[in-house]
């Protein structure tokens, strides 16, 4: 029941985040030109990419050490804080020295001032990702979800203040993004401090345990992220910033359905890491088929309304985003399989399978993008992503079926008894709502003692 409650709480959070992200996206599209929106898309993606390059897998190692190895959370947090400060600051200095080359290639369109602001954010980004992993590891999903909600609310308020009140353009929006992200990181540290005693230091023995596991997670996460986001930087090299804006909106809308497998995977990984190994495969298969069923419904719904959403909310100027959106949607559904199954391999310290799947997809994606982007633009980039997503999901599914001995039907196809559970949950929810409603009516009918 606790697992279901955590998944439900995380999913509800994801639904709210969908709304907040949508509002932020519409606000930026309405207040910025497509070219400026493209520059902002690069600016908001770059810190995430750099973090994936420089984090030695500590995010996953934190969960593994606390969940599977039962190491002291205080020592894990101490190492995480130290590494975030040292690695984040050192990387910022190195990238600042190489700024002229970077701004001429992968981040073409950004100014030196915008780039410097983003570099200042790197230690905060690492600290935030580490603290969020600790909250997951100690199963404090209430604080984990609260931090995510408050972080997006802060970003929304900062963007509204800069874009609507002060009428600043891309540079102001970059500054708002940096300030909101840094504030969110500090908030995450405070939340962890309410559960774990914060002590600075470096525990070398624990670090020696974290790095071997973390390195495999590092390669897996880096290759996976590049498979998702490298096309944005390739677009920046070949096309104008406005095209990046169209593609960014298409991916942002298409990836809304990813909130479903992401919310499941967020709770599933620490659950599998602490579960008996004989239950890991059956639990993964059950969660996978439910996730695919719900994600498929969401994908169909998004395909139905997508052609209305973009011109109505973002404006007619962003109509070119429709082509990559509809190309991406089938691939997004396929990646739901990958996002669930990769947690299974990580929980068993077998990230090499996820690395293989992501690496094959990345090589395929880059090769296709270099050919099709100059010729077919953002539509070609979307088609490359569709192919690479499908291949990575297929590789991981084949490996999971071989390891588990389960059939593809048991893993992918929703069962009749699974559907019966939804009916039962609906009935319970209706009964609970009815009790709350009747209780409220009774309380309204009670008169206070001594008068009206």
C-alpha positions, 0 to 999 in steps of 0.5 A: 500500500505504501508503494501505491500511495507513493506512486499515486502521490508522485503521479498527482505531483506530475499532473500538477507539474504538467500544468505548471510546465505548460503555463511556463511554456505558453508564457515564454512563447507568448512573451518572446519571439521564436528566435528568443524562445529558441535561445532560452530553450538552449539555456535551460537545457545546457545545465542539465546536459553538463550535470549528466557529464560531470556527475559520476553516478552519485544520484543512483549510488545514493539510492543504491547505498541507502536502500540495498547496502543500508549505509548511513544516510548522514554519511551519504549526504556528507559525501554528496554535498562535498562532491557537488561543491567541488565538481560543480565549481571546478567544471564551471571554471573549466567551461568558462575558459573554453567559452569561446569555442562552446558559444561558436558551436553547440550553444550558438545564439547564447551571449557570454553573459548568459553562459556565465550565469548558467555556469554559476548554477552548476554546483546548485544543480548537482546539489539539488539532484543529490538531495532529491535522490536522498529523499527518494532513498529514505522514502520521503516522497512527500518532501520530494514531491513538495520540493518539485512543486515549489520549485516549479512555482518559484520558476513560474513566479520568476518568469512572470516577474521578468517577462510580464512585469519588467518586460525583459527578453531572453537575458532576463528569462535566463536570469530568472531560470538561474535564480529559481533553480538555485533557490530550489536547490537550497530548499532541497538541502533544507528538506534533507536536513529536516530528516538527516543530520547535515555534517560536512565531510568526505567518507572515503570508504563510502565513496569507494563503494559509490564510484564503481556502482555510480560509474555504470549509472553515469554512463547509462544516464549520460548516454540516455540524456544525450539520446534525448537532448543531443538533437537540440544542440545539433539543431543549433549547429545547422538551423536558426534559433527559431527552429529550435523553439519549434522543436523544443515546444514539440518535444515538451508537449510530446514528453508530457506523457513521460510524466507517467513512467517517470513518476512510476520509475521514481518510486519503483527504483528504490522499491526494487533496490530494497526488494527480495531479488526473487520478486524483482522481475514479477514486480517490474512486469506488473508495473510495466504493463500498467504503465504502458496501458496508462501511457498509451491512453495519454498518448492517444489523448495528446494526439487528438488535441495536439493540433489544437493546443499549439495554435490556441495556446502558443500562437500561430507562429508556432504551427511548425511544431506540429510536424515533429510533435506527431512524429515523436508521439509513437517513440515517446510511448516506446520509451515508456517501456525503457523507462520502467525496465531500466529501473529493473537492471539498475536495481540489480547492478546490471546497468550495462544492459541499459548502457548498451541499449542507450548507446546503440540508440545514441549512435543511430540517433547521431548518425541519422541526425547528421544526415537528415537535419540539414535536409529535412530540418526539425521533422528529420530530427523527430524521425531520428528520435522515433527510430532511436527510441524504438530501438533502445526500448526493444533491446532492453525488452529482449534482455528483460524477457531473457533474464526474467523468463517472462513472456512479452504478454506478461510484461506489455499487455494489460490483463483482465484482472488488472483492469478489475483493479481500476474498477475497484480503485474507482469504487473505493475512491467514490465511496471515500468521496461520498463519506467525506461529502456526507460528513460535511453535510452532517457538520453543516447541520450541527448548531453551535451551543448557545445560539445560531 
